[in-house]
Structure formats: structure tokens, C-alpha cells
Amino acid sequence: MRAAVLRQYNEDLSLETVPDPDCPKDGVVLKVEACGVCRSDWHGWVGEHPRVKPGQIPGHEYCGTVVQAGPAARHKVGDRVVAPFILACGSCPSCQSGQQTTCPNQRLPGFIEPGAFAEYIAVPLDHNLALLPDSITPTVAAGLGCRVTTSWHALTGRAALQAGEWLAVHGTGGVGLSAMLLGRALGAHVVVVDIVQDKLDHALSLGATAVVNAHDGDVALAIKDITGGGAHVSVEALGIPETVNASLECLRPMGRHVQVGMPVGHTARMEVNLSAVYQGNLALYGTRGMPSWRYPSLLGLIESGQVDMAPLIAREIPLSGASDELRAFNGPTPPGVAVITDFLS
């Protein structure tokens, strides 16, 4: 099969012919229909993700059609499915309590196992997969695989965002734009922060209540002015000190900060304003991914037309275009996200 392989950090992925994957006994092989290009892929590409080593096939935001099923698999050949990026074991105490994202036995295609920048991918533990409704295209489904599911769980499973509350979103990449769209669908008022005016204008066109350009001054003060005292919930979607502190400082008393952006490499440890946490009686939530059992709530929201995630997708690209998309994360990115839909060119 054709695949894009990380051979050297910060260099173009190598387009190669590699062996087709073996089918896991407890899982399936998918023909990949679409795979998103995510900032988490970039963390591995630049060498800052501790688990991503040369030789890795990236790609963790994928959907596809089952072409082989193992003897213990739950899905059958022909099923169209979408995958969470965390494949949980299903039997440990974390999984049994519904917290699959903290499973100590999790499997991570795209990070430590071959991912979906390829024609086919082996998916063990296929009980994590969700059947894809006919009304959701593979391109949109691939965009759900990490950024949308993570945002959905951040807002509903962690921060418990309520209709009528103010939500601040710091960063309008895939996760941030998803949080904005989902926050609006939940009935919140959403303030979006970025440094790229085109991305802020794009967010306004999709329903953001207000935007703040971080180049214009004190972000937290601007949000407090817009919201009449501060956001109830703030989502940090970049994982850098400037936005983490702006997220904490923009909250009203008893506000909830959700850390979605991945602090890794040189940002794994950072200085934060704990005085803001203490003085404001703030709650801090970490979140990573979404438990697989929550897929129906998100897919149902999309299928019913209560939220349209299609505007999230800006570009459909070939596999050969993945390197350019990864390189673009080195600086401010254009609006929307890229999805690989052609694996032969």
C-alpha cells in the first residue's frame, strides 16, 4: 500500500510502498477514506511528541470502510466507521467507569503504531469504532476524529457548558473552530481569540458572537469587557503560555478553564498565573480525546442538523500534500483544516 512515512523530523514525509497491515484478532483493517492533518501530527513531525519516532506513519483523524475483520471483531466487512484517536482496552477500571481516555492500556495509531496517512490501517480494539451515518461524508467524519470529539468532550463532558453562558476560545485552529461551532449549537455566546484577522473574520461568519485580535492589547481585559465580567468557560486550544494565561485571566469568578491545547516539548512546563486561579476560585480541567461511548451524542447532533461541521474543512488534499500542511503549522495557519482524501497522488 502507499503511505507517507516520517523518516526525519522537520523534513518532507517519505511517500513509500509499504506492506499492507495484518488484521488484528480483536479488530479490523480499514480502507482509509479520509484522514485529517492535525497539529498533534505536527508535534510528532517536529520531534516534540515523546512517542513519535522516525519510521512512524502519522495520521489519527480517520474514517474508513472495513475490508477485513478479525475473529473477535465487533464490526463486519463493509461497515463505514469513524475512529477516536485513543483506542481503549474496555476492561480496565478506567474503561469500566466510562473514562476510556485515561485507559492505561490504550493503543494509539498515528503515534506509536502505524497511522492513517496510508491507504489502509489496522485498528485493534474495534469496540471503540462508531458506525458512520450515511448523511455524514468521509471528509467531515475525518475532521471529527480528534478536534471535534475533543472539543465536544471538553465542553460537555468536562466544563458542562450551559446555554446562555459566555465561552472564550483561544486559538481558531481545528479544535478552536470546533469549540466555537459546538458552543453556539449548545446556546452559548462565544468570543474567539486569534492573531490572524482572516481567521477571526471566518469565525464571525460562522456565528461567533465577538472576536479579539491578540495583537491589539490585553486579551483578558477585552474579553471581560465584552462579556460583562468574564467568560464562564474558557478553552485553550494551542498549549502555549500566552494563551494559557489569557484563558485563566479572562474568566469570571468560579469560571472553568479547559486545557485542550497540548503542552509538549518546550511547552510541557510553563509559568502560569496561579494567583488568578486562587483569587477567582477557578476550576481547571485537562482533557484529551473523548470516550468512545459518547460518539452517538455528537453524531446525533450533526445528523439532526443542529450543527454543521462542514465549514470546518477548508481543503481536501492528496497524500503528497501532507508535508506542506504540516510545515504550515510552523506559523499562523489559514482558516479551516485540511483533510487527505486522495491516497494515490
Summary of the structure (lengths in Angstrom):
residues: 345
radius of gyration: 19.4
end to end distance: 12.4
largest distance: 59.2
contacts: 1271
relative contact order: 0.16
helix: 33%
strand: 25%
